């Protein structure tokens, strides 16, 4: 099992930036595919970005060119750099860890991102 702790959320104006961090407890972090999701009340959780254990990244269309996901295996940490933020980015953002090749997800507690117009 792995514990995930997110941080870095907050209140920012339209066009601003935030960097989310997610620290994982497991020493085999490098073997996990990592992802960020977000959720607003009353809507399903939405996938935002992923980085695989071998460093391949992918993004939902709505954040391409604005968000960057990265990982530092030495620090057991995955990041989400969010630039040019929009009010529609407002959501609780969750970190997800999945052992590569397995259908098993671990979630953090979430961090709130609020973008004011």
C-alpha positions in Angstrom: 0.0 0.0 0.0 1.1 3.6 -0.6 0.1 6.8 1.1 -0.1 10.0 -0.9 0.0 13.5 0.4 -0.8 16.5 -1.9 0.0 20.1 -1.3 0.3 23.3 -3.2 -3.3 24.2 -3.8 -4.8 27.6 -3.0 -6.5 30.7 -4.4 -5.1 32.4 -7.5 -6.4 34.9 -10.0 -7.1 34.1 -13.6 -3.8 33.8 -15.5 -1.9 32.9 -12.4 0.2 29.8 -11.6 0.3 27.1 -9.0 2.5 24.0 -8.5 0.9 21.0 -6.9 3.1 18.3 -5.2 2.3 14.8 -4.2 4.7 12.8 -2.0 4.4 9.1 -1.9 5.4 6.9 1.0 6.6 3.9 -0.9 10.3 3.4 -1.8 9.3 1.7 -5.0 7.8 4.9 -6.2 9.7 4.7 -9.5 7.6 1.6 -10.4 4.3 3.5 -10.2 2.4 5.3 -12.9 1.3 8.6 -11.4 -1.6 10.9 -12.4 -3.5 13.9 -11.4 -7.3 14.1 -11.4 -9.7 16.8 -10.4 -13.3 16.9 -9.2 -16.0 19.6 -8.7 -19.1 19.0 -6.6 -21.8 17.0 -8.4 -19.5 15.9 -11.2 -17.4 12.8 -11.8 -13.7 12.9 -11.1 -11.8 14.0 -14.3 -8.4 12.8 -15.4 -6.0 15.7 -15.9 -2.5 14.3 -16.6 -0.4 11.2 -16.3 3.3 10.3 -16.1 4.2 6.7 -16.5 7.0 4.9 -14.6 9.2 5.3 -17.7 8.4 9.1 -18.0 5.9 9.2 -20.7 3.3 12.0 -20.2 -0.2 12.7 -21.4 -2.8 15.4 -20.8 -6.5 16.0 -21.2 -7.0 18.5 -24.1 -8.3 21.3 -21.9 -4.9 21.6 -20.1 -2.4 20.9 -22.9 0.1 23.7 -23.3 -0.8 25.1 -19.8 0.0 22.2 -17.4 3.1 20.1 -17.0 3.3 16.9 -15.0 6.7 15.7 -13.9 8.2 13.3 -11.3 11.3 13.1 -9.2 11.9 9.5 -8.2 14.6 10.4 -5.8 12.1 12.4 -3.8 9.1 10.1 -4.3 7.2 13.1 -5.7 5.1 14.0 -8.6 4.4 17.6 -9.6 1.7 19.4 -11.6 2.8 22.8 -12.8 -0.3 24.8 -13.7 0.1 28.0 -15.7 -2.4 30.3 -17.3 -5.1 29.1 -14.8 -8.8 29.6 -15.7 -11.8 29.7 -13.5 -12.9 26.3 -15.0 -9.7 24.8 -13.4 -11.3 25.3 -10.0 -11.6 21.9 -8.4 -10.2 19.6 -5.7 -7.1 18.0 -7.3 -6.2 14.5 -6.4 -3.0 12.5 -6.9 -3.3 8.9 -8.1 -0.7 6.1 -8.0 -1.0 2.8 -9.9 1.6 0.1 -9.9 2.7 -0.2 -13.5 0.6 -2.9 -15.3 -1.9 -3.4 -12.5 -5.5 -2.1 -12.2 -5.1 -0.8 -8.6 -5.3 2.8 -7.6 -4.2 4.7 -4.5 -5.5 8.2 -3.8 -4.4 11.2 -1.8 -6.8 13.3 0.2 -6.9 16.1 -2.4 -5.9 19.8 -2.5 -8.3 22.6 -3.4 -7.5 24.8 -6.3 -9.6 28.0 -6.7 -9.2 30.4 -9.6 -11.0 33.7 -9.3 -12.2 35.6 -12.3 
